[in-house]
Amino acid sequence: MSHSPSSPLPVGHYAYDDVDRTFLKQRVAQFRDQVERRLSGALTEEEFKPLRLMNGLYLQLHAYMLRIAIPYGVISARQMRTLAHIARTYDRDYGHFTTRQNIQFNWIKLEQAPEILNVLADADMHAIQTSGNCIRNVTADQFAGAAVDEVLDPRVYAEILRQWSTLHPEFTFLPRKFKIAVSGSRQDRVAARFHDIGLIAHAGENGRPVFEVLVGGGLGRTPAVGVRLRDDLPEEDLIAYLEAILRVYNAHGRRDNIYKARIKILVQALGAEEFLSQVNAEFAAMDRARYRLPEAVVEAIRARFGAPVFAPAGDAEAKLAAQRKADRAFDAWVSTNSHPHKQPGYASVTVSCKPAGGIPGDVTSAQMDLLADLAEQYSFGELRITHLQNVVLGHVRQDALYEVWQALEKNGLGTANIGFVTDIVACPGLDYCSLANARAIPIAQKLSARFANPDLQREIGPLRLNISGCINACGHHHAGHIGILGVDKRGEEAFQITLGGSSGDKGASIGQILGSAMSEEETVDAIARIIDTYLARRTAGEQFIETCRRLGTAPFKDAAYAPA
């Protein structure tokens, strides 16, 4: 039975117009010519590299990888089916969701890349701003437009920033890539403090929102928590103030050393006060009227998203309660994988892409098609990709949750582990990436299998485990309660453990290295001992990150390096 209407243009999804579509088709034609010149030898790889990167195409260990943009994580059922078609036709029948709410295909043939971009353009999709030294895909809260605690819908502002930054001539060749995240809630669900710019919404006195602006966060070789520039930026000054920040970075950011080129290095070099002073000076000198973001423009963008028309929920809540009581496994799934919705009788559902022993973030074409079907039948035809490599159905009636769960269970997507130790974030690592020092996927699979018991996961409680295959930190290991970093140890793959990181829950912090690197098997055993230590020493109601902060790293280091 259908619980929500489907439509060609689903609500919650930004509606493209003829200008958008013409632009994408022109971009495809340009890239098709560039690929033909590369294949003929008219362009060298060095000449071709910046051109392909501007279209999301990377050359990795075994093949080209195409990273497709999913702006602020929102995707329609039709677009998800397009991704399924690409996986079946041009790749090896799967895709990989990333920590920027994008999707990667790892086995692309260069000669087919323009045709893939053309297929994407037909579905109002592209690969722009997924690579290169530009403003990357702006990320947003996966529960946008649905969360009870939402101050504003971050998709609206992420779309405004996307339009502002796309092909902006001043920011096309920045010193380094640049990442922005927008949280529509005071509860940071986007890791705003680990972004080049993080925006957290607050309610303003006049009924319009204001933004807390954080700058200079990031991970990688020099992890840093962003510093607050201001906490009262009016909506109308959003574009002007961000432009001022980018101008200061573009003018002073280092271009002589790739490892010292991010804005976090500039903030540290100048000092927060001096950086703020330069931003404010730039902001004051601008033609503010030219950059002003009028309320009418914001509302026009908001209207392009539409809004769900919720049917009366009736006794949906009572039906859900009865179903949970009758089925323990379903009850566990609802407890972990549903999120409170501002509409009575509805819930948001997080679909885990992390089955026991599976590859975090990987989804097959058949699973993509299933997700599209479920979105059309139960969630107004739209889905969201999370920065934790899962998928969200934003608006599901509570009395439909059981049907949704059953369909997910039958297709390997029903794991009840959101926020638990097996909800692992991992980059592709050395299996694909030419930058990696170690494989991230096998150790993720072993840890997932090691802690697969649902009762054990519930006993452990909330625990964020992140894995990166190299210091570039695409798996955000520094932000994990437990982080794992792949390193090269005398020509062999090895892993360092970090402890105490957090991306916003209970306060943002950077994980600290426990000690020397270990083999894969030693690392899996060490993490099991760390968790055992937590279970033995926690106080009543204390979560893992809280125990870590109370005890410090010493007891966990002793456990990790205890002799076998």
GICORDA-V718977 format. One line per field, one symbol per residue. ss: DSSP state (2 for helix, 1 for strand, 0 for the rest). phi: phi as a letter, one per 40 degrees, with the letter a starting at -180 (. if undefined). psi: psi as a letter, one per 30 degrees, with the letter a starting at -180 (. if undefined). A space follows every 50 residues. Layout:
# GICORDA-V718977
ss=???
phi=???
psi=???
This chain:
# GICORDA-V718977
ss=00000000000000000222222222222222222222220000222222 22200011100001111100222111222222222222220001111000 00111111022222222222220000000000001000110000001001 00022222222222200022200000010111101000000222001111 11100000111111100102220100111111112222222222222222 22000002220022222222022222222222222002222000222222 22222000000000022222222222022222222221111000011111 10000000000111222222222222220001111000001111111222 22222222220000000000000011002220000000002222222222 00022222220000111100000000222001111111100111111110 01000000100110000102222222222222222220000002222222 20022222220000
phi=.cbacbadbccgbcccbccdccdcccccccccccccccccgcbcccccdc ccccbgbbbbcbacbbbbcbdfgcacdcccccccccdccbbbgabbcbcb gbbbbcbccdccdcccccccccbgbabcgbagcbccdcbadcbdgbcccc caccdccccdccccccgcccbcbcdadbbbbbbcbcccbbfdcbbdbbbb cbccccgccbbcbbbgcibgcbcacdcccabbccdcbdcccccccccccc cbccbcaccbbcccccccccgdcccdcccccccccccccccdccdccdcc cdcccgacbccdcfcdccccdcccccbcccdcccccbbbdbccdgbacbc ccbbcdgccdgcbccccccccccccccbbfgbbbcccbgbbbccbbcccb ccccccccdcbgbbccbcgccccccaccgccbccccbacccccccccccc bcccccccccgdacbbbbcaccgccfccccdbbbbcbcbfgbcabcbbbg cacicghcabcbcciccbcdcccdcccccccccdccbccdgccdcccdcc cgcdcccdccbccc
psi=kkfkkllejklfkkjlaeeeeeeeeeeeeeeeeeeeeeefffkleeefef eeefggkkjaeflkkkjkkikgfkkleeeeeeeeeeeeefahglljklgg gakkkfhkkeffeeeeeeeeefghlagkgflliljlkkllkfgkgfkegk eljfeeeeeeeeeefjgjffgeilellkkkkkkglfjjgghefglekkkk klklfgflllkkjkkgllbbeikkkkkkelghjkefgeeeeeeeeeeeee efkkgfjffgflfeeeeeefkeeeeeeeeeeeeffljeeefkjleeeeee eeffflkkjkkkfbheeeeeeeeeefjeeeeeeeeeglkkkfkkgllkkj jkhilkgljkfkkleeeeeeeeeeeeefhggllkklfghakkjeikkegf eeeeeeeeefggggkigkflffikkklfaffekfflflkfeeeeeeeeee gfjeeeeeeeakkjjkkkflffhfgheffkekkkkkljjhfkklkkklkg lkgekgkklkkkkealllleeeeeeeeeeeeeeeeffllkgkleeeeeee fafeeeeeeegkk.
